[in-house]
Amino acid sequence: MSFFCCAQGGGTATASRVKGGTTLLLIDVQKDFHPGGSLAISSAKEDADRIESIIRRSLKSDSIERLVVTMDSHHKLHIAHPKFWLSGDDNETCPSPFTIISSDDIKNGIWKPRPNLRLPVGEELVNGSMMKSKYDKEGNLDLLQYCIEYTSALEKKGRFKLCIWPEHCLIGTEGHQLVNNVQEAMDEWSDVTGGNIEFVMKGENLLTEMYSALQAEVPISSATSYNRNLLKDLRQSDRLLIVGQAMSHCVNYTTRDIVAKWPRKERHKICVVTDCMSPVPSFEKDAEEFLQFLKDNGVQTCLAADI
């Protein structure tokens, strides 16, 4: 019995490492960001349909050599989810989604982290210059002090205050999965080309946010610091196409972190496919600023039909 259902016959089998060619970077094309999901974007289905069409068209011309897929991957008690926090007034009420929690709110007792949070065994924390939180003799983190310092560090960067999101992309749930039509197109791409999907998980650390697939907003460990290996791999591409959700957040800041360390003379290799992404509702201004950033930094934009 042959183990190979398609490629049969004589010759020597080889496994080659992909270099050059076109890479399609799919950012967070997950069910929770699509209609029916907990953090849905109304136009995301049409974006996903166009992403699917890019992948399926590539099968006829063998025009995409790599598929790199990032996946927002959270635990339930993440710092940007409601159940991490309690009201300072009644010790019972959690913040509603889209509540903004500032460092002053925590200092003034308006919101506080739940007192019984248990970090996973082996959770890596770096007590560096930005994170001056103290541990007790048993190695327990002063979570209240950490949250004050974390939100302060976030605010000093000038991009975000802590936003409480609806629980989304929880590991192991349906909302964490890729949308069906894109997943099916990717599976077919693998079957036809012999290429494996390269997955990048982000957001697993409970204590920091990670909009970008390259680094957390406030890096607190080696796993949340800038992913130089990922950048190095992406730079092997002759062309890097970027699609996914959301234009206002994870596509925005992943792309910014790529561009920041991509040589200016090679930025023409990057193309953001603007009709394969949409902003989170009410964050349209962030998407507009992102498009201006691309223009100012010599990054191309294109449409799915052009690929």
C-alpha positions in Angstrom: 0.0 0.0 0.0 1.3 3.4 -0.9 1.3 6.3 1.6 1.0 8.8 -1.2 -2.4 9.1 -2.7 -1.4 11.6 -5.4 2.3 11.6 -6.2 3.2 8.1 -7.3 5.8 6.5 -9.5 9.6 6.4 -9.5 12.2 8.9 -8.6 13.7 10.2 -5.4 11.5 12.1 -2.9 13.0 15.4 -1.7 11.8 18.0 0.8 12.9 21.5 -0.1 13.0 24.6 2.1 11.0 27.4 0.6 13.0 30.6 -0.2 11.9 33.6 -2.2 8.5 33.6 -4.0 5.3 35.0 -2.7 4.2 34.7 0.9 0.5 35.3 1.9 0.4 36.5 5.5 -3.1 35.8 6.9 -3.7 37.8 10.1 -6.4 36.4 12.5 -8.9 35.2 9.9 -10.9 33.6 12.8 -14.6 33.0 13.4 -14.9 35.4 16.3 -14.0 38.3 14.1 -16.6 37.3 11.5 -20.4 37.6 11.5 -21.8 35.4 14.3 -18.6 35.8 16.4 -18.1 37.5 19.7 -16.2 40.5 18.2 -17.7 40.4 14.8 -16.9 42.8 11.9 -19.9 43.0 9.6 -17.9 43.1 6.3 -15.4 40.4 7.3 -17.3 37.6 5.4 -16.7 39.4 2.1 -13.1 40.0 3.1 -12.8 36.2 3.7 -14.4 35.4 0.4 -11.8 37.5 -1.4 -9.0 35.9 0.6 -10.3 32.5 -0.4 -10.3 33.6 -4.0 -6.7 34.6 -3.9 -5.6 31.2 -2.5 -7.7 29.2 -5.0 -6.5 31.3 -8.0 -2.9 30.7 -6.9 -3.5 26.9 -7.4 -3.7 27.4 -11.2 -0.5 29.4 -11.4 1.4 28.1 -8.4 1.9 31.7 -7.5 1.9 31.5 -3.7 4.8 29.6 -2.2 4.0 30.1 1.5 1.0 30.6 3.7 1.8 32.1 7.1 -1.2 32.3 9.5 -1.4 34.3 12.7 -4.1 33.3 15.3 -5.3 35.5 18.2 -5.1 32.9 21.0 -6.5 33.9 24.4 -7.3 32.4 27.8 -10.6 33.3 29.4 -9.0 35.4 32.2 -6.9 37.6 30.0 -6.1 41.1 31.2 -8.2 42.6 28.4 -11.3 40.4 29.2 -14.0 41.3 31.6 -13.6 38.5 34.2 -10.0 39.5 35.0 -11.4 42.6 36.7 -13.8 43.5 39.5 -15.4 46.8 40.6 -13.7 48.4 43.5 -17.2 49.4 44.9 -18.8 46.0 45.2 -16.1 43.4 44.5 -18.6 41.6 42.2 -19.3 43.6 39.1 -17.0 43.1 36.0 -16.5 45.8 33.4 -18.6 45.8 30.3 -16.9 45.2 27.0 -15.3 48.3 25.5 -14.7 49.8 29.0 -11.4 51.7 29.1 -9.4 51.1 32.3 -6.7 53.6 33.0 -3.8 53.4 35.4 -5.6 56.2 37.4 -8.7 54.1 37.6 -6.8 51.3 39.2 -4.9 53.6 41.6 -8.2 55.2 42.6 -9.9 51.8 43.3 -12.5 52.1 40.5 -11.3 48.7 39.0 -9.0 46.1 40.5 -7.7 42.7 39.3 -9.5 39.7 40.7 -7.7 38.7 43.9 -7.7 34.9 43.2 -6.0 34.9 39.8 -3.7 31.9 39.4 -1.0 32.0 36.8 -0.2 28.8 34.9 2.7 26.7 36.1 5.8 27.8 34.2 4.3 31.2 33.2 7.3 33.3 32.2 7.6 36.8 33.6 10.5 39.2 33.2 10.9 41.7 36.0 12.7 44.2 33.8 13.2 48.0 33.9 9.6 48.6 32.6 8.1 46.0 35.0 9.2 46.9 38.5 6.5 44.8 40.2 7.6 42.9 43.3 7.2 39.3 44.2 6.8 37.9 47.7 9.0 35.1 49.2 6.8 32.4 47.6 7.3 34.0 44.2 3.7 35.4 44.0 3.2 38.5 41.9 1.7 41.7 43.4 -1.0 41.8 40.8 -2.5 45.1 41.8 0.9 46.8 41.5 1.6 45.0 38.2 -1.6 46.2 36.7 -0.9 49.8 37.7 2.6 49.6 36.1 1.3 47.7 33.0 -1.4 50.3 32.2 1.1 53.1 32.9 3.6 51.5 30.4 0.8 51.1 27.9 -0.3 54.7 28.2 3.3 56.0 27.9 3.6 54.3 24.5 0.8 56.6 23.3 -1.0 54.0 21.2 -3.6 52.5 23.6 -5.2 52.6 27.0 -6.4 49.2 28.2 -9.6 48.3 26.4 -11.8 45.5 27.8 -12.9 43.4 24.8 -15.6 40.8 24.7 -14.2 37.4 25.3 -12.9 36.3 22.0 -10.6 33.7 20.3 -10.6 31.6 23.4 -8.3 28.6 22.9 -10.2 25.5 22.1 -13.5 27.2 21.2 -15.1 27.5 17.8 -14.5 31.2 17.7 -10.7 30.5 17.8 -11.0 28.5 14.5 -10.3 29.9 11.1 -13.4 30.7 9.0 -14.4 27.6 7.1 -14.0 28.7 3.5 -10.5 30.1 4.1 -9.5 26.9 6.0 -10.8 24.7 3.2 -8.9 26.7 0.6 -5.7 26.5 2.6 -6.2 22.7 3.0 -6.5 22.4 -0.8 -3.4 24.6 -1.3 -1.5 22.2 1.0 -2.8 19.1 -0.9 -1.9 20.5 -4.3 1.4 22.3 -3.6 3.0 20.1 -0.9 3.3 23.2 1.3 2.6 23.2 5.0 0.7 26.1 6.7 3.0 28.0 9.1 1.0 29.0 12.2 2.0 31.8 14.6 0.0 32.0 17.9 -0.2 35.3 19.7 -1.9 36.6 22.8 -1.5 33.6 25.0 0.1 35.4 27.9 -2.5 36.5 30.4 -0.8 39.7 31.5 -0.2 41.6 28.3 -2.0 42.5 25.1 -0.6 41.5 21.7 -2.3 43.2 18.7 0.9 42.7 16.6 2.0 39.2 15.8 5.6 40.4 16.2 5.5 41.6 19.8 3.2 42.5 22.7 2.2 46.1 23.4 4.2 45.8 26.6 6.7 42.9 26.3 7.1 41.1 29.6 8.8 37.9 28.5 10.9 36.4 25.7 7.8 35.0 24.1 6.2 38.5 24.0 9.3 40.3 22.9 10.0 41.1 19.2 9.9 37.9 17.1 13.0 38.4 15.1 12.8 34.8 13.7 9.4 35.5 12.2 10.6 38.7 10.6 13.7 36.9 9.2 11.5 34.2 7.7 9.1 36.8 6.2 12.1 38.7 4.7 13.0 35.6 2.7 10.0 36.4 0.5 10.3 38.2 -2.9 6.7 39.4 -2.3 4.8 39.6 1.0 1.0 39.9 0.7 -0.9 40.9 3.9 -4.6 40.2 4.5 -6.9 39.6 7.5 -8.5 41.2 10.5 -8.7 43.8 11.7 -7.4 46.7 9.7 -7.7 49.0 12.7 -5.8 46.7 15.1 -4.0 43.4 14.4 -3.3 44.0 10.7 -2.4 47.6 11.5 0.2 46.9 14.2 1.6 43.7 12.8 2.3 45.5 9.6 3.8 48.5 11.4 6.2 46.2 13.3 7.2 44.5 10.1 7.8 47.8 8.3 9.8 49.2 11.2 12.5 46.6 10.7 12.2 46.0 7.0 14.9 47.9 4.9 13.3 50.9 3.2 14.8 50.0 -0.1 12.9 46.6 0.0 9.5 47.9 1.2 8.2 47.6 -2.4 8.1 43.9 -1.8 5.3 44.3 0.8 1.7 44.7 -0.4 -1.3 45.2 1.9 -4.5 43.9 0.2 -7.0 46.5 1.4 -10.2 44.8 0.3 -9.3 41.7 2.4 -9.6 43.5 5.7 -11.9 45.8 7.6 -11.7 48.0 10.8 -13.4 47.1 14.1 -16.6 49.2 14.1 -16.0 52.7 15.6 -12.3 52.4 14.9 -12.4 53.6 11.3 -10.1 56.5 12.0 -7.4 54.0 13.1 -7.7 52.3 9.7 -7.5 55.5 7.9 -4.3 56.4 9.8 -2.9 53.0 8.9 -3.4 53.6 5.2 -1.7 56.9 5.5 1.2 55.2 7.4 1.6 52.8 4.4 1.7 55.6 1.9 4.2 57.6 4.0 6.5 54.6 4.4 6.6 53.4 0.8 4.4 50.3 1.3 2.2 49.3 -1.6 -1.5 48.6 -1.4 -3.5 46.5 -3.9 -6.9 44.7 -4.3 -7.6 41.0 -4.4 -8.5 41.1 -8.0 -5.0 42.4 -8.9 -3.3 39.3 -7.5 
